[in-house]
Amino acid sequence: MVAKEDIAKFLLGKGYYLTALEFYQELLEDDGTELESLKQYLFGNNNNNNNNNGSEFDPIKSIKEKNKKENNNNNNNNNENESMKLKDDKISLLEYELRQCKDDLYRVKAQYNLVTTNGKSSSSTQPSSTNTSSTSTSTSSSSSTPMNGVTLSISEDDKDTLKELSKERIKLHELRILNYLVKSYLKKNNYTLTAVSMSEEIEENCQHWSDVIGSKGTPEPPSILTMYRYFFENGDAGIQGALSRSMTEITKLKKDLYETESQWRESKKRLQQLQKEKDDLILKNKEFENKIEEFSRRGLLSPLRSSQIIQQTDLISTSNNIALASSSSSSPPQQNGKKQSPIITSSNSTINGNVVNNGIDITNLSVMRKTFRNLIEKRRQTVAFRIVSNMDDESEISVRIAEEVDKIRTLDSDNQSIVKIVADSLPNIVPGVLINKREELIPLILVVISNHPDETVRFSLTKLLFNLIKKPNEVQRHVIMRGCMALASFIGPQRTETEILSQCWEQLSEKYPERRVLVADSCGCLSQFASADLRLSLILSILQQLGEDKSSLVRESVAKNFALLVNFFDSPDKYNQIEESFKKLLYDTDVDVSIATRFHFLPSLANWADLLESLNSKLTNFLLTEMLSILNKYSAQKDEFKIPEQDTFKLDQLLQCFIDLIPRIHQSVISSSIFINEKDALQIENEYNKQEALYQFQINNQNQNQNQNQNQNNNNNSTTTTTTTTTTTNNSSSSSSNSTSNNNKDSKTIGSTIINSAIRISILGNNEISKLQSQFENYLMTTVGNEVSSSGWPSLEWISNDFINKFIRIISCIPFYNSTVITGFSKALNLFCNTFGTVFTKRIIKNAFNKEFQKESNSSNNNTIKKNRLLSIYTTGALQTLESSEFITFLKDLIVQISMEERGWLHSDIPALVKCIELLCGNVFDKKKDVCDCLCDLAANPSNQVRSCILNLLNFIIPVFKPEQIGKSVVPSLITMSTDPDRTVRFVCLGTLSIAVSFINDDTVIEKVAGAIDRILEDKNHMVELEFVNSMSRIIPTVKPRFRDSFILPRIIDLTRKNNHNPSNQQRKEMSQCLYECTRSYVSITTVPRELISEQVLPMLKLLLNDALLHDPTFKSMVQSLVNDLESSLKEDFRNSIGTKKNTTSTSSNKIDPPNKWGLSWKPNK
């Protein structure tokens, strides 16, 4: 039954306070029930103020008390206010008496309705009383039963549905229906006074269901009591509860049955697939074992490498057996008893672990992400078992010495006496061996170190090993390290630390840098045989100290060996220290050190950061933070400011690292996707294994060919050296130095031809990337809009929000006249957009830049500077990856908006637009055709501002176009604009035509340009003529002689004549100055014919002397000096030529006619 408290809460919640008061009073009179909530709400203030007797709330009493208080507080008020209050009090009393009369009337009506109802059916009295009693019983029981008991039979889904329904705002028809049901409940249970009060308060008097709904066809809903008993009664009596429980159980059973069938089918398919893969792997394993045996027999592989490859093939078969056993669930996985290396075991636990690995929670990682972590571990293993020096070079001597050292395993431990004798003799034998042959003693020394019982002797022999060669070259260091690695593989980590690595600390102060390089190589190559604590303490501190060595050769070796050491770090404890060392080596002034840091150190650091799930948050963010710290101090500088060379070098190194890291960032993001199933992930891993095996096979074949070539060269050298009978110590030392230089050259050529798989920062192949990329783009198109937020994909959210915003902030600090830096960032953004795809560029990157461009620009804030700096990099970087039509559309809109000052762009942004177009037309991006087509299309724009802007842009970019492109595309547009109705456009077009003609070689096109210039000069405007003279002055040195002599010179002469008769002295003065500059530029050309100087130029200069009075005296002296120089030059030429040929031409100084030797069609202006 519905609880009385619920009715009370409903009335108070809806604001039916008078109905609540009547309900409280009737309950108190009926059965003595006193609801605490109604009492507290209605009489709480009275109880706190006066007495606690629970008396009825009396409005008349409260008004009188209120009047009394107001009279006490307002004794000083005037009589008019008191009379107004008395009137208000009378109105309140009358209103209260009116409500009482209405209540009495409704009470009488209710009693009349009850009597009428009882008269119609006398038999309904008993059920009614029964219902009344049952109502009270159920009410009391429901009030005594907690609400938690009611909700036990409701499922979780039903609870959520009820919560959601309760949050919705009540509708008007729902309110009317609920009021009707509550009032019906009150009537049936003899709460007549409450029902009447409720009718008055809600201002509705709906006695029948048809009055509520407005139509007779709609059935009446069940009563509140019926709904409670049907839906919410406890125990088995609830029909709906029992039905709901039954349906829930049936649904659950159906779901379990469907999942079981699906799992059985998947298991069956998986079992068949695994069985097939197992058979294939067994065949491949046999093939690999046969190849390994063949290589070992031919001497191409050392036993150490053979054992590593066998362990890896054993791992493949072991992992497949485990997978097969777990899928079939027929046999436990403990059947595999094969031994695995510690590194491989930890990697396997990383993949199969379900909770935590190296402090990283991998439970919530996707299937593809776990597979990608597995591939990173495999990559680290291939790096870890390589020597940095001559990384891809396995010389014959290093292989042979490693094999000889490996034979120590077969020696008998009883030969202690022989070992002692050799140990005593070695210090005396070593000085007598030639320096370039001392590496042959390495196996002997290592045999003694391995088997000698005295630790002191072993320590001294280890010191002798490190000091065996005074200045070991790269090959000799490589041989020593191969022997030490072979020895460390079976003497154990404890002896390796105490006997071999302890020598490293003592060798730090060696005088020769080659020996310190040997120490760095020892730290890297032997770190796999040391304990984890020693790697984090002693080895790391040695490399950090050597990283500050004054020798660039040592620092380069440190960068390479850091790459090996980092591959054995699993926890993030020392990450900040390693990152700081990486930063110092990257900023090194020596180019070889910075290159080694990028090629070797960066991939290993990326692998470690990726396994820590911190590639973006740590390594990538470190590069961005460093760029921002360098450029942030230049954000307030003017655009003409040049960034210092030191900071430019740092930015270049950081950008190169970022560019190298972009493919890895992309693969890390798409590998954490949620749309790759286990089958696809396994296929990607198998493809990776195939590619790695093929790559290693190619390296082995190339090393075999190189060793054969080296053996042939050695044989040729030995035949030549046998002719010499005696050699001195100096000769031997010189030959040693020569061999050192030759070996270094060979190693560099080897390193340049092949890059080891350890250096490749990319993990996945092109096929795998394309497959993941297609699904990534589908996800972006279907799920993601222009912004990525709360997508459940943290790495994608970081790239889309944090990275883009920080990158925009970085490039907004670059003054846009630093072309080198801008080009570098444009290349980086271009590669980033190409790598992440067109969809990502359009939806994320383009939207982020457009937000910055849409910000309002004005001279008082930094938005204009920021937009100008972003424009070049966005246009040359991001837009280059999109379709050509989209790029041209953006460029057109940008030019129009800047010209018209629309959408936040101003005329002050034109320099940034010019810089952007210059970069686009440069050799780096080479978008000349698209830019030319765009500008030529806009030449017909109806706005004269846009046409003028186009001409100004052409002034800057015409020099980068080819002459054919200028003649075919640019000149037709310029000829069209030469007849433009707007004088300003024609004025600007004159300068553009002069620039264009200086780069054209075709005479036909030159004639067209000359005709266009003549049409502009027909305007007879002083400013146009002045611009023509200035433009010709600039192009005279570069224009073709035909155009210069037959077009420019006659028009300059005409303007000189015209200027003598100009009534305006100011205009005459300006023109004469420009004419003098143009004439001086003309006569500076050494190829000008002497006839033109005597017949045309000298008379024109004499005309300029007529304007000398308008200038200061210096102008006349300059003109007269130029005339004297020309006349003396002509006299000198005449004296030189008078003996060789006779002058037959007659000259006239009064008549000036322009020559037309080539029969040009244009005519001078008159």
QUIHUUR-V647969 format. One record per backbone hydrogen bond with DSSP energy under -0.5 kcal/mol. CO is the residue of the C=O (numbers start at 1). NH is the residue of the N-H. E is the energy in kcal/mol with one decimal. If there is no record, write none. Layout:
{{CO NH E} {CO NH E}}
//
This chain:
{{3 7 -1.5} {4 8 -2.2} {5 9 -2.7} {6 10 -2.3} {7 11 -2.2} {8 12 -2.4} {9 13 -2.7} {10 14 -1.9} {11 16 -2.5} {12 15 -0.7} {15 17 -1.6} {16 20 -1.9} {17 21 -2.1} {18 22 -2.2} {19 23 -2.6} {20 24 -2.2} {21 25 -2.0} {22 26 -2.6} {23 27 -2.1} {24 28 -1.8} {25 29 -1.9} {26 30 -2.5} {27 31 -1.5} {27 32 -0.8} {27 33 -1.2} {33 35 -0.6} {35 39 -2.2} {36 40 -2.8} {37 41 -2.1} {38 42 -3.0} {39 43 -2.3} {40 44 -0.6} {43 47 -2.4} {44 48 -1.8} {45 49 -1.9} {46 50 -2.7} {57 59 -0.6} {58 62 -2.0} {59 63 -2.2} {60 64 -2.2} {61 65 -2.5} {62 66 -2.3} {63 67 -2.6} {64 68 -2.4} {65 69 -2.5} {66 70 -2.5} {67 71 -2.5} {68 72 -2.1} {69 73 -2.3} {70 74 -1.9} {72 75 -0.5} {74 77 -1.3} {78 82 -1.3} {79 83 -2.3} {80 84 -1.9} {81 85 -2.0} {82 86 -2.1} {83 87 -2.0} {84 88 -2.2} {85 89 -2.4} {86 90 -2.2} {87 91 -2.3} {88 92 -2.2} {89 93 -2.3} {90 94 -2.5} {91 95 -2.4} {92 96 -2.1} {93 97 -2.4} {94 98 -2.3} {95 99 -2.1} {96 100 -2.0} {97 101 -2.2} {98 102 -2.3} {99 103 -2.4} {100 104 -2.3} {101 105 -2.3} {102 106 -2.6} {103 107 -2.2} {104 108 -2.3} {105 109 -2.3} {106 110 -2.3} {107 111 -2.2} {108 112 -2.3} {109 113 -2.2} {110 114 -2.2} {111 115 -2.4} {112 116 -2.2} {113 117 -2.3} {114 118 -2.4} {115 119 -1.8} {116 120 -1.3} {117 121 -1.4} {121 124 -0.8} {122 125 -1.1} {123 127 -0.8} {124 128 -1.6} {125 129 -2.7} {126 130 -2.9} {127 131 -3.5} {128 132 -2.7} {129 133 -2.9} {130 134 -3.1} {131 135 -2.9} {132 136 -2.7} {133 137 -2.7} {134 138 -3.4} {135 139 -2.9} {136 140 -2.7} {137 141 -2.9} {138 142 -3.2} {139 143 -2.6} {140 144 -1.8} {141 145 -1.5} {146 149 -0.7} {146 150 -0.6} {147 150 -0.6} {147 151 -1.5} {149 152 -0.6} {150 153 -0.7} {151 154 -1.1} {155 159 -2.1} {156 160 -2.4} {157 161 -2.3} {158 162 -2.6} {159 163 -2.5} {160 164 -2.3} {161 165 -2.3} {162 166 -2.2} {163 167 -1.3} {164 168 -0.8} {165 168 -0.5} {171 175 -2.2} {172 176 -2.0} {173 177 -2.2} {174 178 -2.6} {175 179 -2.5} {176 180 -2.1} {177 181 -2.5} {178 182 -2.8} {179 183 -2.4} {180 184 -2.2} {181 185 -2.2} {182 186 -2.3} {183 187 -2.1} {184 188 -2.4} {185 189 -1.5} {186 191 -3.4} {187 190 -1.8} {190 192 -0.9} {191 195 -2.1} {192 196 -2.7} {193 197 -2.4} {194 198 -2.3} {195 199 -2.2} {196 200 -2.1} {197 201 -2.3} {198 202 -2.5} {199 203 -0.5} {199 204 -1.5} {205 207 -0.9} {208 211 -0.7} {208 212 -0.9} {209 212 -0.6} {209 213 -2.2} {210 214 -1.8} {223 227 -2.4} {224 228 -2.2} {225 229 -2.5} {226 230 -2.2} {227 231 -2.5} {227 232 -0.5} {228 232 -2.0} {228 233 -0.6} {230 240 -1.3} {235 238 -1.0} {237 239 -0.8} {238 242 -2.1} {239 243 -2.5} {240 244 -2.9} {241 245 -2.4} {242 246 -2.3} {243 247 -2.6} {244 248 -2.3} {245 249 -2.2} {246 250 -2.4} {247 251 -2.6} {248 252 -2.3} {249 253 -2.4} {250 254 -2.4} {251 255 -2.2} {252 256 -2.5} {253 257 -2.4} {254 258 -2.3} {255 259 -2.5} {256 260 -2.4} {257 261 -2.2} {258 262 -2.4} {259 263 -2.7} {260 264 -2.3} {261 265 -2.3} {262 266 -2.7} {263 267 -2.8} {264 268 -2.2} {265 269 -2.5} {266 270 -3.2} {267 271 -2.6} {268 272 -2.1} {269 273 -2.6} {270 274 -3.0} {271 275 -2.3} {272 276 -2.0} {273 277 -2.7} {274 278 -2.7} {275 279 -2.0} {276 280 -2.2} {277 281 -2.8} {278 282 -2.3} {279 283 -1.9} {280 284 -2.5} {281 285 -2.9} {282 286 -2.0} {283 287 -2.0} {284 288 -2.7} {285 289 -2.5} {286 290 -2.2} {287 291 -2.3} {288 292 -2.9} {289 293 -2.4} {290 294 -2.1} {291 295 -2.9} {292 296 -2.8} {293 297 -2.3} {294 298 -2.0} {295 299 -0.5} {295 300 -2.8} {295 301 -0.7} {296 299 -0.7} {302 306 -2.5} {303 307 -2.4} {304 308 -1.8} {305 309 -2.6} {306 310 -2.5} {307 311 -2.2} {308 312 -2.1} {309 313 -2.5} {310 314 -2.5} {311 315 -2.2} {312 316 -1.8} {313 317 -2.0} {314 318 -2.7} {315 319 -3.0} {316 320 -1.9} {317 321 -2.0} {318 322 -2.3} {319 323 -2.4} {320 324 -2.4} {321 325 -2.5} {322 326 -2.6} {323 327 -2.0} {324 328 -2.0} {325 329 -1.8} {325 330 -0.5} {332 335 -1.0} {333 336 -1.4} {335 337 -0.6} {341 345 -2.2} {342 346 -2.1} {343 347 -2.0} {344 348 -2.4} {345 349 -2.4} {346 350 -1.4} {347 351 -1.4} {348 352 -2.6} {349 353 -1.6} {355 362 -1.5} {355 363 -0.8} {357 360 -1.9} {359 361 -0.5} {360 357 -2.4} {360 362 -0.7} {362 365 -0.8} {366 370 -2.0} {367 371 -2.1} {368 372 -2.5} {369 373 -2.2} {370 374 -1.8} {371 375 -2.1} {372 376 -2.0} {373 377 -2.1} {374 378 -2.0} {375 379 -2.2} {376 380 -2.5} {377 381 -1.8} {378 382 -2.0} {379 383 -1.7} {380 384 -2.5} {381 385 -1.4} {383 386 -1.5} {388 391 -1.1} {390 393 -1.6} {392 394 -0.7} {393 395 -0.7} {395 399 -2.0} {396 400 -2.4} {397 401 -2.5} {398 402 -2.0} {399 403 -2.0} {400 404 -2.1} {401 405 -2.4} {402 406 -1.8} {403 407 -0.8} {404 407 -0.7} {405 408 -1.9} {406 409 -1.3} {407 410 -1.5} {408 411 -1.3} {412 415 -1.3} {414 416 -1.1} {414 417 -0.5} {415 419 -1.7} {416 420 -2.2} {417 421 -2.1} {418 422 -2.5} {419 423 -2.3} {420 424 -2.1} {421 425 -1.6} {422 426 -2.1} {423 427 -0.6} {425 428 -1.0} {425 429 -1.6} {426 430 -2.3} {427 431 -0.5} {429 432 -1.1} {430 433 -1.7} {434 437 -1.6} {435 438 -1.0} {437 440 -1.6} {438 441 -2.0} {439 442 -1.2} {441 445 -2.5} {442 446 -2.6} {443 447 -2.1} {444 448 -1.8} {445 449 -2.4} {446 450 -2.1} {447 451 -1.6} {448 452 -2.4} {453 455 -0.5} {454 458 -2.0} {455 459 -2.2} {456 460 -2.1} {457 461 -2.4} {458 462 -2.0} {459 463 -2.0} {460 464 -2.1} {461 465 -2.0} {462 466 -1.9} {463 467 -1.6} {465 468 -1.1} {469 472 -0.6} {473 477 -2.6} {474 478 -2.1} {475 479 -2.2} {476 480 -2.3} {477 481 -2.5} {478 482 -2.1} {479 483 -2.1} {480 484 -2.4} {481 485 -2.6} {482 486 -2.1} {483 487 -2.3} {484 488 -2.9} {485 489 -1.4} {487 490 -1.4} {487 491 -1.4} {488 492 -0.8} {492 496 -1.7} {493 497 -2.1} {494 498 -2.3} {495 499 -2.6} {495 500 -0.7} {496 500 -1.1} {496 501 -2.7} {497 502 -0.7} {500 503 -1.1} {501 504 -1.0} {501 505 -0.7} {502 506 -0.9} {503 507 -1.7} {505 508 -0.9} {506 509 -0.6} {507 510 -1.5} {512 515 -0.7} {512 516 -1.3} {513 517 -2.2} {514 518 -1.5} {515 519 -1.5} {516 520 -2.0} {517 521 -2.5} {518 522 -1.9} {519 523 -2.0} {520 524 -1.7} {521 525 -3.0} {522 526 -2.2} {526 529 -1.2} {527 530 -0.9} {531 535 -1.8} {532 536 -1.8} {533 537 -0.9} {534 539 -2.0} {535 540 -1.0} {537 541 -2.1} {538 542 -2.3} {539 543 -2.2} {540 544 -2.3} {541 545 -2.1} {542 546 -2.6} {543 547 -1.7} {545 548 -1.3} {546 549 -1.9} {551 555 -1.8} {552 556 -2.3} {553 557 -1.7} {554 558 -2.2} {555 559 -2.1} {556 560 -1.6} {557 561 -2.5} {558 562 -2.2} {559 563 -0.9} {560 564 -0.8} {561 565 -2.3} {562 566 -2.6} {563 567 -0.6} {565 568 -1.8} {566 569 -1.7} {572 575 -1.0} {574 578 -2.3} {575 579 -2.6} {576 580 -1.9} {577 581 -2.2} {578 582 -2.5} {579 583 -2.0} {580 584 -2.1} {581 585 -2.3} {582 586 -2.1} {583 587 -2.0} {585 588 -0.9} {590 594 -1.8} {591 595 -2.4} {592 596 -2.3} {593 597 -2.1} {594 598 -1.9} {595 599 -2.8} {596 600 -2.3} {596 601 -1.2} {597 602 -2.3} {600 604 -1.1} {601 605 -2.4} {602 606 -2.5} {603 607 -2.2} {604 608 -2.2} {605 609 -2.6} {606 610 -2.4} {607 611 -2.1} {608 612 -1.6} {609 614 -3.1} {610 613 -1.4} {614 618 -2.1} {614 619 -1.2} {615 620 -2.7} {616 621 -1.3} {618 622 -2.1} {619 623 -1.9} {620 624 -2.1} {621 625 -2.6} {622 626 -2.3} {623 627 -2.1} {624 628 -2.4} {625 629 -2.4} {626 630 -1.7} {627 631 -2.4} {628 632 -2.3} {631 634 -1.7} {632 635 -1.1} {634 637 -1.0} {638 641 -1.7} {639 817 -1.1} {641 643 -0.5} {644 648 -2.1} {645 649 -2.2} {646 650 -1.8} {647 651 -2.6} {648 652 -2.1} {649 653 -2.1} {650 654 -2.6} {651 655 -2.6} {652 656 -2.3} {653 657 -2.1} {654 658 -2.5} {655 659 -2.9} {656 660 -2.4} {657 661 -1.7} {658 662 -1.2} {659 663 -0.5} {661 665 -2.5} {662 666 -2.4} {663 667 -2.3} {664 668 -2.5} {665 669 -2.0} {666 670 -2.5} {667 671 -1.8} {668 672 -0.6} {669 672 -0.9} {670 673 -1.2} {675 677 -0.5} {677 681 -2.0} {678 682 -2.3} {679 683 -2.0} {680 684 -2.2} {681 685 -2.1} {682 686 -2.2} {683 687 -2.1} {684 688 -2.0} {685 689 -2.1} {686 690 -2.0} {687 691 -2.2} {688 692 -2.4} {689 693 -2.3} {690 694 -2.4} {691 695 -2.3} {692 696 -2.5} {693 697 -2.1} {694 698 -2.1} {695 699 -2.2} {696 700 -2.3} {697 701 -2.2} {698 702 -2.2} {699 703 -2.7} {700 704 -2.3} {701 705 -2.1} {702 706 -2.4} {703 707 -2.4} {704 708 -2.0} {705 709 -2.0} {706 710 -2.4} {707 711 -2.4} {708 712 -2.0} {709 713 -2.2} {710 714 -2.5} {711 715 -2.4} {712 716 -2.1} {713 717 -2.2} {714 718 -2.3} {715 719 -1.8} {716 720 -1.3} {717 721 -1.9} {718 722 -1.4} {720 723 -0.7} {721 724 -1.0} {728 732 -2.1} {729 733 -2.2} {730 734 -2.4} {731 735 -2.7} {732 736 -2.0} {733 737 -2.0} {734 738 -2.3} {735 739 -2.7} {736 740 -2.0} {737 741 -2.1} {738 742 -2.4} {739 743 -2.6} {740 744 -2.2} {741 745 -2.1} {742 746 -2.5} {743 747 -2.7} {744 748 -2.2} {745 749 -2.3} {746 750 -2.3} {747 751 -2.6} {748 752 -1.9} {749 753 -1.4} {750 754 -1.9} {754 756 -0.5} {756 759 -1.4} {756 760 -1.0} {765 769 -2.5} {766 770 -2.5} {767 771 -1.8} {768 772 -2.4} {769 773 -2.9} {770 774 -2.0} {771 775 -1.5} {772 776 -2.2} {773 777 -2.6} {774 778 -1.9} {775 779 -2.0} {776 780 -1.9} {777 781 -2.4} {778 782 -2.0} {779 783 -2.5} {779 784 -1.0} {780 784 -0.5} {787 785 -0.8} {787 789 -0.6} {793 797 -2.2} {794 798 -2.3} {795 799 -2.2} {796 800 -2.4} {797 801 -1.8} {797 802 -0.6} {798 803 -2.9} {799 804 -1.0} {801 805 -2.2} {802 806 -2.2} {803 807 -2.8} {804 808 -2.4} {805 809 -1.9} {806 810 -2.0} {807 811 -2.3} {808 812 -1.4} {810 813 -1.8} {811 814 -1.0} {813 815 -0.6} {815 818 -1.9} {817 819 -1.4} {818 822 -2.3} {819 823 -2.7} {820 824 -1.9} {821 825 -2.2} {822 826 -2.3} {823 827 -2.3} {824 828 -2.0} {825 829 -2.6} {826 830 -2.5} {827 831 -2.6} {828 832 -2.3} {829 833 -2.5} {830 834 -2.4} {831 835 -2.4} {832 836 -2.3} {833 837 -1.4} {837 841 -1.7} {838 842 -2.6} {839 843 -2.5} {840 844 -2.3} {840 845 -1.4} {841 846 -3.1} {844 848 -2.0} {845 849 -2.2} {846 850 -2.3} {847 851 -1.6} {848 852 -1.1} {849 853 -2.2} {850 854 -1.8} {852 855 -1.0} {858 861 -1.0} {858 864 -0.5} {862 866 -2.4} {863 867 -2.7} {864 868 -2.3} {865 869 -1.9} {866 870 -1.9} {867 871 -1.7} {868 872 -0.8} {869 873 -0.7} {870 874 -2.5} {871 875 -2.5} {872 876 -2.6} {873 877 -1.8} {873 878 -0.6} {874 878 -0.8} {874 879 -2.1} {878 881 -1.5} {879 882 -1.1} {883 887 -1.9} {884 888 -2.4} {885 889 -2.3} {886 890 -2.1} {887 891 -2.2} {888 892 -2.6} {889 893 -2.5} {890 894 -2.5} {891 895 -2.3} {892 896 -2.4} {893 897 -2.7} {894 898 -2.4} {895 899 -2.4} {896 900 -2.5} {897 901 -0.8} {897 902 -2.5} {902 905 -1.8} {906 909 -1.6} {907 910 -1.7} {909 913 -1.9} {910 914 -2.8} {911 915 -2.4} {912 916 -2.2} {913 917 -2.4} {914 918 -2.3} {915 919 -2.1} {916 920 -2.1} {917 921 -2.0} {918 922 -0.5} {919 922 -0.8} {919 925 -0.6} {920 927 -3.2} {922 926 -2.1} {927 931 -2.4} {928 932 -2.8} {929 933 -2.6} {930 934 -2.2} {931 935 -2.5} {932 936 -2.5} {933 937 -2.0} {934 938 -1.7} {935 939 -0.7} {936 939 -0.5} {937 940 -1.1} {938 941 -1.9} {943 947 -1.8} {944 948 -2.2} {945 949 -2.0} {946 950 -2.2} {947 951 -1.9} {948 952 -2.1} {949 953 -2.2} {950 954 -2.3} {951 955 -1.6} {952 956 -0.8} {953 956 -0.9} {953 957 -1.7} {954 958 -2.1} {957 960 -1.1} {957 961 -0.6} {958 961 -1.4} {962 966 -2.2} {963 967 -2.4} {964 968 -2.1} {965 969 -2.3} {965 970 -1.1} {966 971 -2.9} {969 973 -0.8} {970 974 -2.1} {971 975 -2.8} {972 976 -1.7} {973 977 -2.0} {974 978 -1.2} {976 979 -1.0} {977 980 -1.5} {982 986 -1.8} {983 987 -2.4} {984 988 -2.2} {985 989 -2.4} {986 990 -1.4} {987 991 -0.9} {988 992 -1.6} {989 993 -2.6} {990 994 -1.7} {991 995 -1.7} {992 996 -2.4} {993 997 -2.4} {994 998 -0.9} {996 999 -1.5} {997 1000 -0.8} {1002 1006 -1.9} {1003 1007 -2.2} {1004 1008 -1.6} {1005 1009 -2.2} {1006 1010 -2.6} {1007 1011 -2.3} {1008 1012 -2.0} {1009 1013 -2.3} {1010 1014 -2.3} {1011 1015 -1.9} {1012 1016 -1.6} {1013 1017 -2.2} {1014 1018 -1.0} {1016 1019 -1.4} {1017 1020 -1.7} {1021 1025 -2.4} {1022 1026 -2.5} {1023 1027 -2.4} {1024 1028 -2.1} {1025 1029 -2.2} {1026 1030 -2.3} {1027 1031 -2.6} {1028 1032 -2.4} {1029 1033 -2.0} {1030 1034 -1.4} {1031 1035 -1.5} {1032 1036 -1.6} {1035 1038 -1.1} {1035 1039 -2.1} {1040 1044 -2.2} {1041 1045 -2.9} {1042 1046 -2.0} {1043 1047 -1.5} {1043 1048 -1.8} {1044 1049 -1.9} {1047 1051 -1.3} {1048 1052 -2.1} {1049 1053 -2.2} {1050 1054 -2.1} {1051 1055 -2.1} {1052 1056 -1.8} {1053 1057 -2.2} {1054 1058 -2.7} {1055 1059 -2.0} {1056 1060 -1.2} {1057 1060 -0.5} {1057 1061 -0.6} {1058 1061 -1.0} {1059 1062 -1.3} {1063 1065 -0.7} {1064 1068 -2.4} {1065 1069 -2.5} {1066 1070 -2.3} {1067 1071 -2.5} {1068 1072 -2.3} {1069 1073 -1.8} {1070 1074 -1.9} {1071 1075 -2.8} {1072 1076 -2.1} {1073 1077 -1.9} {1074 1078 -2.3} {1075 1079 -2.6} {1076 1080 -2.6} {1077 1081 -2.0} {1078 1082 -1.9} {1079 1083 -2.6} {1080 1084 -0.9} {1082 1085 -1.4} {1085 1088 -1.0} {1089 1093 -1.3} {1090 1094 -2.3} {1091 1095 -2.8} {1092 1096 -2.5} {1092 1097 -2.1} {1093 1098 -2.6} {1096 1100 -1.5} {1097 1101 -2.3} {1098 1102 -2.0} {1099 1103 -1.6} {1100 1104 -1.6} {1101 1105 -1.2} {1103 1106 -1.2} {1104 1107 -1.5} {1105 1108 -1.3} {1107 1110 -1.3} {1108 1111 -1.3} {1112 1115 -1.4} {1112 1116 -0.8} {1113 1117 -1.9} {1114 1118 -2.3} {1115 1119 -2.3} {1116 1120 -2.7} {1117 1121 -2.3} {1118 1122 -2.1} {1119 1123 -2.2} {1120 1124 -2.4} {1121 1125 -2.2} {1122 1126 -2.1} {1123 1127 -2.5} {1124 1128 -2.6} {1125 1129 -2.1} {1126 1130 -2.3} {1127 1131 -2.3} {1128 1132 -2.3} {1129 1133 -2.2} {1130 1134 -2.3} {1131 1135 -2.4} {1132 1136 -1.9} {1133 1137 -1.8} {1134 1138 -1.1} {1137 1140 -0.6} {1137 1141 -2.0} {1142 1144 -0.7} {1151 1153 -0.6} {1156 1159 -1.2}}
//
